[in-house]
Amino acid sequence: MADLSDRPLQAKRPELLAPAGDRNKLETAIAFGADAVYLGSKLFSLRAQSGNFTWEEMADAVQYAHDRQVKTYVAANILAHPADMTALREFMRAIRQIGPDALIISDPGVFTLAREEAPQVPVHISTQASVTNADTVRFWASQGASRIVLARELGLDEIRSIREQIPPEVELEAFVHGAMCMAYSGRCLLSNFLTGRGANQGACAQSCRWEYEVREVKRPDQPLLLTEDERGTYLMNSRDLCMIEHLPALHAAGIDSFKIEGRVKSAFYVATVVKAYREAIDQYLADPAQFEVDPAWLSDLSKTVHRPFDTGFYFSRPVEDAKIFLQDTQVREAAVVGVVEAYLPDSGLAFVQQRNKVSLGETVEMVQPKGRHLEIKVQGLLDLERQPITSTPHPKMYYFLPVPEPVAAGSFIRRLGDKDTPVKR
C-alpha cells in the first residue's frame, strides 16, 4: 500500500512520456498508452544511432500523434559548435512549420535561435543542461522555457524542494526508467577520445560499457582483473533506472512528466515499458491510498533488454552511497517471434509478420496494447496460401496463427521458455 504521508504538491495528472526513435516505435508508444512522445530529426538530437525522422516523416508523425491526442516533443539538445548554427536556424524554421508541442534544448545559443525562429513552439530544457536547483529553473523560466527536464543526479527530497520554490506553471520532468549515464547528466568526452564520436553531438559510442582491464606499467603482461566473470570488468557500467514501484513518491515530489529512456531500444522494449507504466500510473491515480505494485509489471520489465535495475539517485546521494555502478552485463531481451498485423474474426486467425523463428509446439505469449497477455501453445501455422507449415524460418515472412480469442493489431508475440514463465495478471 502506498505511503501518502507526503501528499502531492499538486493534483495534476502526471504525463507518461515515451521514446520514439522511428515511426514504428512512435506508433507502438502511442498504441500502448503514452501521453506524449519525444523524437529527433536526422540532425541535432542526441541519439544519432536511432532511426530518427526526415522532415516529411516528422510532419506526418506529429500529425499522426495529434490525431490521437498525443503530444510530440522534438529533441534538438546537442551542444552546438559554430559550424552547426546556420543549419540550426534552418532547422528552427522547419520546426515552426511542423508545429510539435515542444522543442527539447540544452544549449543557450540553440535556445536563442528557437525563440527567434519558432517563438510559438514551447521549449523544454534538456537534462543535458544539468539543472539541479530552483534558481536555475527560475532563470530558464524567465527566458521563456515552459518545462525543465531535471538532472538525473537529484534526489526526491531535492526535487520536492525545487517544486516548492518555483512557479506552479513551470513543469518538471524526470526520468523514471531506462539506461543511466556514468557521466554527469551525459556530459562525457570518453566516446570522443576513444572513437572520435561526440556524445554531446548525438553520436555516443557508449564506451563506458566496454570491457576494460587494469594493467600496472611495469607488468603489462599481468592484467589486474576486477571482474565477476571471465569477460572483463565493467568499471563504468551503470545500472538501469526503474521507478515503477515508487510512482507515489515521484508524484508527491511534484514531477509533472514521467520520462522513459530508450530511443535506440527496440519497439518491443517501448511496448513493454510503456504498457507497464501506463497500467501502474492508472492504478495509482484511480486510488492513490491503495496503490500496490503488480508483480506482473516487474516480470514484464525483466523481459526487456536491461541491466540490473536500480533507483538511481532518487533515494541516495551521488557520492556517498548511490550504487548505480556494477560489474555486470545487460540482460538480454525475451525473443519476439512476431508482430500481429491484423486479426481475422471470421477465421480466428492472427495475421503475423515474423521477427524470429517459431515452430509448432512452442508456447508463446501475446503482449497486447491493452488488457491481459494471451498465452497460447502454437498448434497450427499457415502460410499466405493458408497451407500448413511447421515453422516460420524466413525473416519478416508473413503467416497466419490460429488464436483462441481476438487479439489487437500491434500486439507483440514473445516466446516463453523455462526462464520466461508468465505472471498471472
C-alpha positions as CSV (number, residue, x, y, z in Angstrom):
1,M,0.0,0.0,0.0
2,A,1.3,3.4,-0.9
3,D,2.7,5.7,1.8
4,L,0.9,9.0,1.3
5,S,2.3,10.8,4.3
6,D,3.5,13.5,1.9
7,R,0.6,14.4,-0.2
8,P,1.4,15.6,-3.8
9,L,2.2,19.3,-4.1
10,Q,-0.3,19.4,-7.0
11,A,-3.1,17.1,-8.1
12,K,-2.1,17.3,-11.7
13,R,-2.2,14.0,-13.6
14,P,1.4,13.0,-14.5
15,E,2.3,12.6,-18.1
16,L,3.8,9.4,-19.4
17,L,6.5,10.4,-21.9
18,A,7.9,7.7,-24.2
19,P,10.8,7.4,-26.7
20,A,10.1,7.3,-30.4
21,G,13.3,6.5,-32.2
22,D,11.5,5.9,-35.5
23,R,7.9,5.8,-36.9
24,N,7.3,2.2,-35.8
25,K,8.3,3.0,-32.3
26,L,6.2,6.1,-32.3
27,E,3.1,4.2,-33.3
28,T,4.0,1.5,-30.7
29,A,4.4,4.0,-27.9
30,I,1.0,5.6,-28.7
31,A,-0.8,2.3,-29.1
32,F,0.5,1.1,-25.7
33,G,-0.6,4.2,-23.8
34,A,1.9,7.1,-24.0
35,D,0.5,10.5,-23.3
36,A,3.4,12.1,-25.2
37,V,6.4,11.0,-27.3
38,Y,9.8,12.5,-27.9
39,L,11.6,12.2,-31.2
40,G,14.5,13.6,-33.2
41,S,15.3,14.7,-36.7
42,K,18.3,13.3,-38.7
43,L,20.2,16.3,-37.2
44,F,20.8,17.9,-33.8
45,S,19.3,15.3,-31.4
46,L,21.5,13.3,-29.0
47,R,20.6,9.9,-30.5
48,A,22.2,9.7,-33.9
49,Q,22.0,5.9,-33.7
50,S,18.2,5.8,-33.6
51,G,16.3,5.8,-36.9
52,N,15.1,9.4,-36.4
53,F,12.9,11.3,-38.8
54,T,13.2,13.2,-42.1
55,W,11.2,16.5,-42.3
56,E,8.4,14.8,-44.2
57,E,8.4,11.9,-41.7
58,M,8.4,14.2,-38.7
59,A,5.5,16.3,-40.1
60,D,3.5,13.1,-40.7
61,A,4.4,11.7,-37.3
62,V,3.4,14.9,-35.5
63,Q,0.0,14.8,-37.3
64,Y,-0.4,11.1,-36.5
65,A,0.2,11.8,-32.8
66,H,-2.1,14.8,-32.7
67,D,-4.9,12.9,-34.3
68,R,-4.7,10.6,-31.3
69,Q,-4.4,13.3,-28.7
70,V,-0.8,12.6,-28.0
71,K,1.8,15.3,-27.7
72,T,5.1,15.4,-29.6
73,Y,8.4,16.8,-28.4
74,V,11.3,17.2,-30.8
75,A,14.9,16.9,-29.4
76,A,17.4,19.5,-30.5
77,N,19.6,19.0,-27.5
78,I,23.1,19.0,-28.9
79,L,25.8,21.3,-27.6
80,A,26.2,23.2,-30.8
81,H,29.5,24.1,-32.4
82,P,30.0,27.2,-34.7
83,A,29.5,25.1,-37.8
84,D,26.1,24.0,-36.6
85,M,24.5,27.4,-36.2
86,T,23.4,28.2,-39.8
87,A,21.8,24.8,-40.2
88,L,20.2,25.1,-36.8
89,R,18.5,28.3,-37.9
90,E,17.0,26.5,-40.9
91,F,16.1,23.6,-38.6
92,M,14.1,26.0,-36.4
93,R,12.3,27.5,-39.4
94,A,11.2,24.0,-40.4
95,I,10.1,23.2,-36.9
96,R,7.9,26.3,-37.0
97,Q,6.0,24.8,-39.9
98,I,5.7,21.3,-38.5
99,G,4.3,22.5,-35.2
100,P,5.4,20.0,-32.5
101,D,4.2,20.6,-28.9
102,A,7.7,21.5,-27.7
103,L,11.4,21.5,-28.5
104,I,13.9,19.9,-26.1
105,I,17.0,22.1,-25.9
106,S,20.2,22.3,-23.7
107,D,22.4,24.9,-25.4
108,P,21.6,28.6,-24.7
109,G,22.6,29.5,-28.3
110,V,20.2,27.0,-29.7
111,F,17.5,28.2,-27.3
112,T,18.0,31.8,-28.6
113,L,17.6,30.5,-32.2
114,A,14.4,28.7,-31.2
115,R,13.0,31.9,-29.7
116,E,13.8,33.9,-32.8
117,E,12.7,31.5,-35.5
118,A,9.9,29.4,-33.8
119,P,8.7,31.6,-30.9
120,Q,5.3,29.9,-30.8
121,V,6.8,26.4,-30.1
122,P,7.3,25.9,-26.3
123,V,10.8,24.9,-25.1
124,H,11.7,22.2,-22.6
125,I,15.2,22.4,-21.1
126,S,17.0,19.1,-21.6
127,T,18.6,17.1,-18.8
128,Q,21.9,17.8,-20.7
129,A,21.7,21.4,-19.2
130,S,22.2,19.9,-15.7
131,V,19.5,21.8,-13.9
132,T,19.9,21.0,-10.2
133,N,18.4,23.9,-8.3
134,A,15.4,26.2,-8.2
135,D,17.4,29.3,-9.2
136,T,18.4,27.7,-12.4
137,V,14.8,26.6,-13.0
138,R,13.6,30.2,-12.5
139,F,16.3,31.5,-14.8
140,W,15.2,29.3,-17.7
141,A,11.6,30.1,-17.0
142,S,12.4,33.8,-17.1
143,Q,13.8,33.2,-20.6
144,G,10.6,31.5,-21.7
145,A,11.1,27.8,-21.0
146,S,7.9,26.0,-20.0
147,R,9.4,22.8,-18.7
148,I,12.7,21.6,-17.2
149,V,14.0,18.1,-17.5
150,L,15.8,17.8,-14.2
151,A,19.3,16.4,-13.9
152,R,19.4,12.7,-13.1
153,E,21.7,13.4,-10.1
154,L,18.9,14.9,-8.0
155,G,17.2,13.1,-5.1
156,L,13.4,13.2,-4.5
157,D,13.8,15.5,-1.5
158,E,15.7,18.0,-3.6
159,I,13.1,17.8,-6.4
160,R,10.3,18.5,-3.9
161,S,12.3,21.5,-2.6
162,I,12.7,22.8,-6.1
163,R,9.0,22.4,-6.8
164,E,8.1,24.4,-3.7
165,Q,10.3,27.3,-4.8
166,I,9.2,27.7,-8.5
167,P,6.0,29.0,-10.1
168,P,3.4,26.3,-10.4
169,E,3.1,26.8,-14.2
170,V,6.7,25.7,-14.7
171,E,6.6,21.9,-15.4
172,L,9.2,19.5,-14.1
173,E,10.1,16.3,-16.0
174,A,12.3,13.4,-14.7
175,F,13.4,10.1,-16.0
176,V,11.7,7.1,-14.4
177,H,13.0,4.1,-16.4
178,G,15.9,3.2,-18.6
179,A,19.7,3.5,-19.0
180,M,21.7,5.9,-16.9
181,C,24.9,7.6,-17.9
182,M,28.1,7.3,-15.8
183,A,28.9,11.0,-16.6
184,Y,27.1,14.0,-15.0
185,S,23.9,14.2,-17.0
186,G,25.6,12.9,-20.1
187,R,28.5,15.4,-20.2
188,C,31.1,12.9,-21.3
189,L,34.1,13.0,-23.6
190,L,35.1,9.3,-23.3
191,S,33.4,8.5,-26.6
192,N,35.2,11.4,-28.3
193,F,38.6,10.3,-27.0
194,L,38.2,6.6,-27.9
195,T,36.2,6.8,-31.1
196,G,36.0,10.4,-32.3
197,R,32.2,10.2,-31.9
198,G,30.9,13.1,-29.8
199,A,28.4,12.2,-27.1
200,N,27.2,15.8,-27.0
201,Q,26.6,15.8,-30.7
202,G,24.4,12.7,-30.5
203,A,27.0,10.0,-31.5
204,C,28.0,8.4,-28.2
205,A,29.6,5.0,-28.7
206,Q,28.8,4.0,-25.1
207,S,32.5,3.5,-24.4
208,C,31.7,3.3,-20.7
209,R,30.0,0.0,-21.3
210,W,33.0,-1.6,-22.9
211,E,35.1,-4.3,-21.2
212,Y,38.3,-2.9,-19.6
213,E,41.4,-4.3,-17.8
214,V,43.7,-2.5,-15.4
215,R,47.5,-3.0,-16.1
216,E,50.4,-2.0,-14.0
217,V,53.0,-0.1,-16.1
218,K,56.0,-2.4,-15.2
219,R,54.0,-5.6,-15.7
220,P,51.9,-5.1,-18.9
221,D,51.6,-8.8,-19.3
222,Q,49.8,-9.2,-16.0
223,P,46.4,-7.6,-16.1
224,L,44.7,-6.8,-12.8
225,L,41.3,-8.4,-13.1
226,L,38.5,-6.8,-11.3
227,T,35.8,-9.0,-12.7
228,E,32.9,-11.1,-11.7
229,D,33.3,-13.3,-14.7
230,E,35.8,-14.1,-17.5
231,R,34.7,-11.4,-19.9
232,G,36.4,-8.4,-18.4
233,T,35.3,-5.8,-15.9
234,Y,32.7,-3.1,-16.3
235,L,34.3,-0.3,-14.2
236,M,32.0,2.5,-15.6
237,N,28.9,0.4,-16.3
238,S,25.8,1.9,-14.8
239,R,22.7,0.1,-13.7
240,D,19.3,0.8,-15.3
241,L,16.8,3.0,-13.7
242,C,13.4,1.5,-12.7
243,M,11.0,3.6,-10.6
244,I,7.7,1.8,-11.2
245,E,7.5,0.8,-7.5
246,H,7.8,4.4,-6.4
247,L,5.3,6.3,-8.5
248,P,3.5,7.8,-5.4
249,A,6.9,9.3,-4.2
250,L,7.6,10.7,-7.7
251,H,4.1,12.3,-7.8
252,A,4.4,13.6,-4.3
253,A,7.7,15.4,-5.2
254,G,5.8,17.4,-7.8
255,I,7.1,15.8,-11.0
256,D,4.7,16.5,-13.9
257,S,6.1,14.2,-16.6
258,F,7.5,10.6,-16.1
259,K,10.0,10.0,-18.9
260,I,11.2,6.7,-20.3
261,E,14.6,6.5,-21.8
262,G,15.2,4.4,-24.9
263,R,15.1,5.9,-28.4
264,V,17.6,3.3,-29.6
265,K,15.9,0.4,-27.9
266,S,13.5,-2.0,-29.7
267,A,9.8,-1.5,-30.4
268,F,9.2,-4.4,-28.0
269,Y,11.0,-2.6,-25.3
270,V,8.9,0.5,-25.9
271,A,5.7,-1.5,-25.9
272,T,6.5,-3.4,-22.7
273,V,7.8,-0.5,-20.7
274,V,5.0,1.9,-21.8
275,K,2.3,-0.6,-21.0
276,A,3.7,-1.4,-17.5
277,Y,4.0,2.2,-16.6
278,R,0.6,3.1,-18.1
279,E,-1.1,0.4,-16.0
280,A,0.8,1.5,-12.9
281,I,0.0,5.2,-13.3
282,D,-3.7,4.5,-14.0
283,Q,-3.9,2.2,-11.0
284,Y,-2.2,4.8,-8.8
285,L,-4.5,7.6,-9.9
286,A,-7.6,5.5,-9.5
287,D,-6.9,5.0,-5.8
288,P,-3.7,6.5,-4.5
289,A,-4.2,5.3,-1.0
290,Q,-4.5,1.6,-2.1
291,F,-1.8,1.6,-4.8
292,E,0.2,-1.7,-4.8
293,V,2.8,-2.9,-7.3
294,D,1.6,-5.6,-9.6
295,P,4.3,-8.4,-9.8
296,A,3.3,-8.7,-13.5
297,W,4.8,-5.2,-14.2
298,L,8.2,-6.2,-12.9
299,S,8.0,-9.5,-14.6
300,D,7.3,-7.9,-17.9
301,L,10.0,-5.2,-17.5
302,S,12.5,-8.0,-16.7
303,K,11.9,-9.5,-20.2
304,T,13.2,-6.3,-21.9
305,V,16.8,-5.7,-22.6
306,H,18.2,-4.2,-19.4
307,R,21.0,-4.1,-16.8
308,P,20.1,-4.8,-13.2
309,F,17.5,-2.3,-12.0
310,D,18.2,0.5,-9.5
311,T,16.5,3.7,-8.2
312,G,19.4,5.9,-9.3
313,F,20.0,8.9,-7.1
314,Y,16.3,9.4,-6.1
315,F,16.9,7.9,-2.6
316,S,20.6,8.4,-2.2
317,R,23.4,10.9,-2.5
318,P,25.5,10.5,-5.7
319,V,28.9,10.4,-4.0
320,E,28.1,9.0,-0.6
321,D,26.1,5.8,-1.1
322,A,24.5,5.5,-4.5
323,K,25.0,2.1,-6.1
324,I,24.4,2.8,-9.7
325,F,27.6,1.1,-11.0
326,L,28.0,-2.6,-11.3
327,Q,30.4,-5.3,-12.6
328,D,27.9,-7.0,-14.8
329,T,26.4,-7.1,-18.3
330,Q,23.0,-6.5,-19.7
331,V,20.1,-9.0,-19.5
332,R,19.0,-10.0,-23.0
333,E,15.5,-9.4,-24.2
334,A,12.9,-12.1,-24.5
335,A,12.7,-13.5,-28.0
336,V,10.0,-11.7,-30.0
337,V,8.8,-14.1,-32.7
338,G,6.2,-11.9,-34.4
339,V,4.0,-8.8,-34.5
340,V,0.3,-9.1,-35.2
341,E,-0.7,-7.1,-38.2
342,A,-4.4,-7.9,-38.1
343,Y,-7.0,-10.2,-36.6
344,L,-9.4,-12.1,-38.9
345,P,-12.6,-12.7,-36.9
346,D,-14.2,-14.9,-39.5
347,S,-11.4,-17.5,-39.3
348,G,-10.0,-16.8,-35.8
349,L,-6.6,-16.2,-37.3
350,A,-3.9,-13.6,-36.4
351,F,-2.0,-12.3,-39.4
352,V,1.6,-12.0,-38.3
353,Q,4.9,-10.7,-39.5
354,Q,7.8,-12.8,-38.4
355,R,10.6,-11.4,-36.1
356,N,12.2,-14.7,-35.1
357,K,11.5,-18.3,-36.0
358,V,8.7,-20.1,-34.2
359,S,7.7,-23.7,-34.5
360,L,4.7,-25.9,-33.8
361,G,4.5,-27.0,-30.2
362,E,6.2,-23.9,-28.7
363,T,4.4,-21.7,-26.1
364,V,4.1,-18.0,-26.9
365,E,2.6,-15.0,-25.2
366,M,0.8,-12.1,-26.9
367,V,1.6,-8.8,-25.4
368,Q,-1.4,-6.6,-26.3
369,P,-1.6,-2.8,-26.1
370,K,-4.4,-3.1,-23.5
371,G,-5.6,-5.7,-21.2
372,R,-4.1,-9.1,-20.3
373,H,-1.5,-11.0,-22.1
374,L,-2.7,-14.1,-24.0
375,E,-0.7,-17.3,-23.6
376,I,-1.1,-19.9,-26.3
377,K,0.6,-23.1,-27.5
378,V,1.4,-23.0,-31.2
379,Q,-0.8,-25.8,-32.5
380,G,-1.0,-24.5,-36.1
381,L,0.8,-22.3,-38.6
382,L,-0.4,-21.3,-42.1
383,D,1.5,-19.7,-45.0
384,L,-0.1,-17.0,-47.1
385,E,-2.0,-19.6,-49.2
386,R,-3.2,-20.9,-45.8
387,Q,-1.4,-24.2,-46.2
388,P,0.0,-25.8,-43.1
389,I,3.7,-25.2,-42.2
390,T,5.8,-26.4,-39.3
391,S,7.8,-23.3,-38.6
392,T,8.5,-19.7,-39.7
393,P,12.1,-19.7,-40.8
394,H,12.3,-16.7,-43.2
395,P,13.0,-13.2,-41.9
396,K,9.9,-10.9,-41.8
397,M,7.8,-13.5,-43.6
398,Y,4.0,-13.2,-43.2
399,Y,1.9,-16.1,-41.8
400,F,-1.3,-16.9,-40.1
401,L,-1.5,-18.1,-36.5
402,P,-4.8,-19.6,-35.1
403,V,-5.7,-17.9,-31.8
404,P,-8.5,-18.8,-29.3
405,E,-9.8,-15.2,-29.0
406,P,-9.4,-11.8,-30.7
407,V,-6.0,-10.1,-30.4
408,A,-5.2,-6.5,-31.1
409,A,-3.2,-5.3,-34.1
410,G,0.2,-4.2,-32.9
411,S,0.5,-7.0,-30.3
412,F,4.0,-8.5,-29.8
413,I,4.3,-12.3,-29.7
414,R,7.2,-13.4,-27.5
415,R,8.5,-16.9,-26.9
416,L,8.1,-18.4,-23.5
417,G,10.7,-20.7,-22.1
418,D,11.9,-22.0,-18.8
419,K,13.1,-18.5,-17.8
420,D,10.0,-16.7,-19.1
421,T,7.2,-18.2,-17.0
422,P,4.3,-15.7,-17.3
423,V,3.0,-13.9,-14.2
424,K,-0.8,-14.3,-13.8
425,R,-2.4,-10.9,-14.4
